[in-house]
Amino acid sequence: MQTESLPSCPNTVSPVRLNNLIGSPRFGTVTPNRVFVGGIDFKTNENDLKKFFAQYGSVTEVKIINDRAGVSKGYGFVTFETQEEAQKILQDVMVLSTML
C-alpha cells in the first residue's frame, strides 16, 4: 500500500492511501485526437455538439463540462476517432481565423 503523510507537527493527519496512481489519468493528460471547445452556448447539448463536429470526422465522444448544479460552464471536449480528424478541424479553424 502506498501512503502519503505530512511531516510531524501538532496537527498531523494520519496517512492517506492513494489508490490507482498508475492507471488513472493525470491532470493535463494529452489525448492527440481530443479537441478543446470553448464558447459553447449554454443551450447547446452534447448531441448538438456531436452533430456539428461530425462534419469534420468520426466523433467518438463529446463532453460538455458542467458545474455542480448541472449547468454548462460553456466549454467541453470533442474526441475524434483519429488524430488526423482532430488536426483537420484545427487547420480549418486556423484558415478561417486568417480570413477574418
C-alpha positions in Angstrom: 0.0 0.0 0.0 1.3 3.4 -1.0 0.7 6.2 1.5 1.4 9.9 1.8 1.8 11.7 5.1 2.7 15.1 6.4 5.9 15.8 8.4 5.4 15.6 12.2 3.7 18.6 13.5 0.9 19.2 16.2 -1.9 19.0 13.6 -0.6 15.9 11.7 -3.1 13.9 9.7 -3.0 10.1 9.5 -1.5 8.6 6.3 -3.9 8.6 3.4 -4.0 5.7 0.9 -3.5 6.8 -2.7 -5.5 4.5 -5.0 -4.9 3.8 -8.7 -1.9 6.1 -9.1 -0.7 4.3 -12.2 -3.9 3.6 -14.1 -5.8 6.9 -13.5 -5.4 9.8 -15.9 -3.3 12.7 -14.6 -4.1 16.4 -14.8 -3.0 17.7 -18.1 -3.1 14.4 -20.0 -2.8 15.0 -23.7 -5.1 13.0 -26.0 -4.0 13.7 -29.6 -7.5 13.1 -31.1 -9.3 15.3 -28.5 -10.1 19.0 -29.1 -11.0 21.6 -26.6 -14.1 23.6 -27.5 -14.8 26.9 -25.8 -17.6 29.4 -26.0 -20.3 26.8 -26.2 -23.8 28.3 -25.8 -25.5 27.2 -22.6 -28.5 25.8 -24.5 -26.2 23.5 -26.6 -26.3 19.9 -25.5 -23.7 17.1 -26.2 -25.8 15.7 -29.0 -25.9 19.1 -30.8 -22.2 19.4 -30.4 -21.6 15.9 -31.8 -23.8 16.6 -34.8 -21.9 19.8 -35.6 -18.4 18.3 -35.3 -19.4 15.1 -37.3 -18.8 17.2 -40.5 -15.1 17.1 -39.7 -14.8 13.4 -38.9 -16.0 10.5 -36.8 -16.8 11.8 -33.3 -16.3 9.1 -30.7 -17.0 11.2 -27.6 -18.4 14.6 -26.6 -18.2 16.0 -23.1 -19.6 19.4 -22.0 -18.3 20.4 -18.6 -21.0 21.3 -16.1 -20.9 22.9 -12.6 -22.1 21.1 -9.5 -25.7 22.2 -10.2 -25.5 20.7 -13.7 -25.3 24.0 -15.6 -22.9 24.1 -18.5 -19.7 26.0 -17.9 -19.6 26.9 -21.7 -16.7 24.6 -22.7 -16.0 21.0 -23.4 -14.1 18.4 -25.4 -14.7 16.6 -28.6 -12.9 13.3 -29.3 -12.4 12.1 -32.8 -11.6 8.6 -33.9 -8.2 9.6 -35.3 -5.6 12.3 -34.7 -5.9 13.3 -38.4 -9.6 14.2 -38.0 -8.8 16.3 -35.0 -6.0 18.0 -36.9 -8.4 18.7 -39.8 -10.6 20.9 -37.7 -7.7 22.7 -36.1 -6.3 23.5 -39.6 -9.8 24.7 -40.8 -10.0 27.0 -37.8 -6.6 28.4 -38.5 -7.5 29.1 -42.1 -10.8 30.7 -41.1 -9.1 32.9 -38.5 -6.7 34.3 -41.1 -9.7 35.3 -43.3 -11.3 37.4 -40.6 
